[in-house]
Amino acid sequence: MEYYIQGEKNKWEVILGLEVHAQISSKSKLFSVASTNWGGEPNSQVELVDCGMPGALPVINEYCVEQAILTGLSINAKINKMSIFDRKNYFYPDLPQGYQISQFEHPIVGSGYINIDCEGKKKKIGITRLHLEQDAGKSLHDQNEENSYIDLNRSGCALMEIVSEPDMRSPLEAAEYVKKLRNILKYVGSCDGNMEKGNLRADVNVSVKLKGEELGTRCEIKNVNSIKFIQQAIEYEAKRQVKILESGDEIFQETRLFDPNVGETRSMRGKEESHDYRYFPDPDLPPLIVTEEKINELKKTLPELPDQRKNRLMIEFNLSSYDAEVIVNDKDVANFFEKTVEGRDSKIVTSWVTGELFSFLKKTEKNIKASGISPLKLGELIDLIIDGTISNRQAKEVFEDYIKSTESAKIFVEKRGLIQVSDEQEIENLINSVLQENPKMLEQYRNGKDKLFGFFVGQVMKVSKGKANPKVLNELLKKILSN
Ligand code: MN
């Protein structure tokens, strides 16, 4: 669907490019052996390099380099056999070195792309580069009324900065891009994708233009840390720019912040150009050389990626493209699905996973791991539906209570007397009593009001307290009514 901002005079296109900062899931930092554990006592995980002590030398973490290469391979990108670490100079209290070690002209990963699925439409989003860099520390402003404090635990943690081409045209496309990228990183294992902890955050570049015109001046919205906020920030920012341009003013290139509490972006500082940072190669670090053999070795260890897994699930379990997509969108869900479907009918497992399970997770705002639901737990319930012990409807009714219980499905169902009634005589008796109690309805049915069939089914179900086997009930009712 085409997306545009309708101003007072014109329709405006929105041009979006994203810079995603993803923290590498590594035990130690990019250039030091300090731990990267989250939530530690402030300043308890800081080596001399991380606090910028003169003379302390950085030593590259090989694991982080490998993760960057694996990520590069998974986004169809060129791996550069030589890359160079530069110093990006700027002053900020949470940056004790006075510069960030980053990569500028020679990043470790060159151009690539990923495919996104946007409302059923496929789109290829170009990736300009992926480079390695250090994270900064954190200023704490809420600990003391008069002073701000610094926590350097995060200082020096390894980041992959993944820069996209300005290929996205709507907030939804930007959201799908981040979701897909995050998913790929999680499959590869190079980043846990946790946006709440700030392990994955996006700088969003927004500009607007009239159709056929050249790219306009962009504003960069810094460090947006949820998919929802990314969409809200883009919508607000694009409208703001349209208003300015239609009033005849110019856009001033700057860095802005999104405030989720009011849903607005506001100016943070004028945007720096790269020459402001006085990049130069870090004299403490030699060029990073990666051999062809190393790349090939890593390529062999690449796990199955979301797109490949989607195709396999469609073939192996006969899933629709839509179902396969929503299942592989979360690696944990895909693993859960594959364990549950083992030895079971894939159609019913798919409908339970994408139906009841997904709505339960949504309602409880939990992901599959945090929910504590095991494939065995759901599988046992599905087994009872398949062997006819309970009906699908009964299972749905008790699903939440069952999930919260610690009982096996069999015991849970027995204890609550949920066993489905499939006995024909018993159901026939129920049908007859319902028909006797509703003589007028029966007459109307006999006079051609076919719709009342559903009414009788419902009534029998009701008196059986939902226990009647719907298949047996339907067949018997048809037989009795046709007599
Ligand atoms: Mn960066």
Boltz pocket constraint, residues with backbone or C-beta under 6 A from the ligand:
constraints:
  - pocket:
      binder: B
      contacts: [[A, 21], [A, 133], [A, 161]]
      max_distance: 6.0
